[in-house]
Amino acid sequence: MTRTRYLSEFEIHVLLAVAQLGADAYGVSILREIERRSGRRVWIGPLYTSLAKLERLRLLRGRATEPLAIRGGRSRRLYSLTAAGTSSLYDSLAMLDRMRDGVRLRPVGSLPK
């Protein structure tokens, strides 16, 4: 039996953004997708640190593109989920669902004083 590696909240956000973006998943597009969907500010440094870690763990696959066809154009690093990344993301989301099962929360404004 293999041991599941559960993901941190931010790693889940990164992998979900990569899955959502598909072929257009590169650093800045991932950052924007997380900010748009989560409503939280994301800093590029920690994002690239997480991308490198997830790639090192073989949960993401990265590949460099040709430089952009503009003066001073740089290449982008495009990311895609690996089978292990998909499995780890699925397991982490399922664990969160199990933890949440049966919990009854009310919006903060509706709590008794």
N, C-alpha and C positions, 0 to 999 in steps of 0.2 A: 504494500500500500504506500503510495507516495504522500508526502506531507504537503498540504496546501499552504501556499504562501499568500496570506491575506494582504490586501493592499491598503495603504493609507488613504484617507479621504482625498488628498490632492492627487495621488496616483490614480485613483478611480476617476477623478475629473479629467485627468490627462488622457487616459485610455478611452473614456467615453467620447471626448472631443475628437480624438483620432478616428474612432469608429464612425462618428457622425460626419466628419469631413471627407472621409474616403481618400481619393487620390490627391486632394488638395491640402493634406495635413502637413504643414511645416510650422516652424516655431511661432511666427506672428499670427498665423491663422488659428493655431491651437489656442494661443493666448486670448485672442478675440472671442473665440467660441466659448471658452470657459467663462470669461467676463460676461458675455451676453446671456448665457444660460444660468449662471450662478448668481449674478449680481454682485460679485465680489471682485476686488482689484487683484490682478495677477502681475507679479514682477517677472521680467524676462530672465533674470539670472537664475532664480530658483526653478523656473520652468525648464531651462536648458539643463540644469543639474539633474532634475527629475527625468527628462528625456534620455540623458546619457545613462543614468542608472537603469531605467527600464530597458534600454537597448542592451546594456551590459548583462542584465538578467534574462535577456532573450525574450522579453515580453513584447518588445517593439523591434521592428526592422527599419533601419534608416538607410537611405541612399541619396547620394549627391546628384543634383541635376546639372545640366550644362549651365554656364553663366547666362544670366538674362541678356537679351539682345538689346541692351542700352549701354551707353557710354558708362564705363565703370561698373557694369553689371556683375553681380556676384551670383554664385550658384546657391541653390537652396538645398536643405536637407529635408527630404520628404520621408514621412513615417507611416508605417502600416502595422496593424496588429499581427502578431504571429499566432499560431495555434495555441501556444502556451499562454500568450497574453489574453486571448479570448477566454480560455479556460479559467485563468486566474481572475479575470474580471467577473465572469459568471459566478464563480465560487464566492467572491467577495460580496457581490450583490445579493446572492442567495443567503449568505450569512447575515447580512443586514436585515433582510426580510424576516429571517427566523428570530432575530433579536427584537424586531419591531412587532412581531405577531402577538396580538392580545393586548398591546399597550394602547390605552385610551388617553389621548392628549386633547386638551382644549386650547384654543387660542388664548394667549396671555390675557387679553382684555376680558375674557369671560370667566377667569378664575375668581372664586369667592375671596373677599377681603377679610 
